[in-house]
Amino acid sequence: MDLMLFSVLDSKVGLYARPFVARNKPEALRSFTQIARDPNHPIGQHPEDYILFYIGVFSEQTGKVLSESHEALAKAIDLLQPSQPELMADA
């Protein structure tokens, strides 16, 4: 099975967090939305500073990582509304 790789950019620091895996972009977006709305999490405390990125694929069969794109999916600040989150059109 291939798993998608994601990372969160801290735009203030200019560094990406340790990558995490999800089955698809909506699943990663759901996780990012939960922490963006958590006032006890650093991302929830400063949502204007964080952006979720799709960074590639990890193959469980081969152990290889394929970085096919680097795509901004959502800014944490944009996920604070209670409406359904959507993927970003542009970063």
C-alpha positions as CSV (number, residue, x, y, z in Angstrom):
1,M,0.0,0.0,0.0
2,D,1.2,3.5,-0.7
3,L,0.8,6.1,2.0
4,M,0.8,9.8,1.3
5,L,3.4,12.0,3.1
6,F,2.5,15.4,4.6
7,S,4.4,18.0,6.5
8,V,3.5,21.3,8.2
9,L,5.5,24.4,7.5
10,D,6.0,26.9,10.3
11,S,6.2,30.1,8.2
12,K,7.6,32.1,11.1
13,V,10.6,29.8,11.7
14,G,10.9,28.7,8.0
15,L,11.1,25.0,8.8
16,Y,8.9,22.0,8.1
17,A,7.8,19.6,10.9
18,R,8.6,15.9,10.8
19,P,6.5,14.2,8.1
20,F,3.4,12.2,8.8
21,V,1.4,9.7,6.7
22,A,-2.3,9.6,5.8
23,R,-4.3,7.5,3.3
24,N,-5.3,10.5,1.4
25,K,-5.4,14.3,1.4
26,P,-8.9,14.6,3.1
27,E,-7.7,12.4,6.0
28,A,-4.6,14.6,6.4
29,L,-6.7,17.7,6.2
30,R,-9.1,16.4,8.9
31,S,-6.1,15.8,11.3
32,F,-4.6,19.3,10.5
33,T,-8.1,20.9,11.1
34,Q,-8.4,19.2,14.5
35,I,-5.1,20.6,15.7
36,A,-5.7,24.0,14.1
37,R,-8.8,24.3,16.2
38,D,-7.2,23.0,19.4
39,P,-6.2,26.1,21.6
40,N,-3.8,23.9,23.6
41,H,-1.8,22.9,20.5
42,P,1.0,25.2,19.2
43,I,-0.7,25.2,15.8
44,G,-4.0,26.2,17.4
45,Q,-2.2,28.9,19.4
46,H,-0.7,30.5,16.3
47,P,-2.7,29.3,13.3
48,E,-1.6,32.2,11.1
49,D,1.9,30.6,11.0
50,Y,1.2,27.1,9.8
51,I,0.5,25.5,6.4
52,L,-0.1,21.9,5.6
53,F,1.8,20.5,2.6
54,Y,1.6,17.3,0.6
55,I,5.2,16.2,0.0
56,G,5.1,12.7,-1.6
57,V,4.4,9.0,-1.2
58,F,5.8,6.2,0.9
59,S,5.5,2.7,-0.5
60,E,5.1,0.0,2.2
61,Q,6.1,-2.7,-0.4
62,T,9.4,-1.2,-1.5
63,G,10.2,1.2,1.4
64,K,10.9,3.9,-1.1
65,V,9.8,7.5,-0.9
66,L,8.7,9.2,-4.0
67,S,8.5,13.0,-3.9
68,E,6.2,13.7,-6.9
69,S,5.1,17.1,-5.8
70,H,5.2,19.8,-3.1
71,E,1.7,21.1,-2.7
72,A,0.2,23.5,-0.2
73,L,-3.1,22.1,1.0
74,A,-4.4,24.5,3.7
75,K,-3.5,27.3,6.0
76,A,-4.4,26.6,9.6
77,I,-5.9,30.1,10.0
78,D,-8.4,29.2,7.2
79,L,-9.6,26.2,9.1
80,L,-10.9,28.0,12.2
81,Q,-14.4,28.3,10.8
82,P,-16.8,25.5,11.7
83,S,-17.7,24.9,8.0
84,Q,-16.3,21.9,6.1
85,P,-12.6,22.4,5.3
86,E,-11.5,22.4,1.7
87,L,-8.2,21.9,0.0
88,M,-6.4,25.1,-1.1
89,A,-6.6,26.1,-4.7
90,D,-3.3,28.1,-4.4
91,A,-0.7,28.5,-1.7
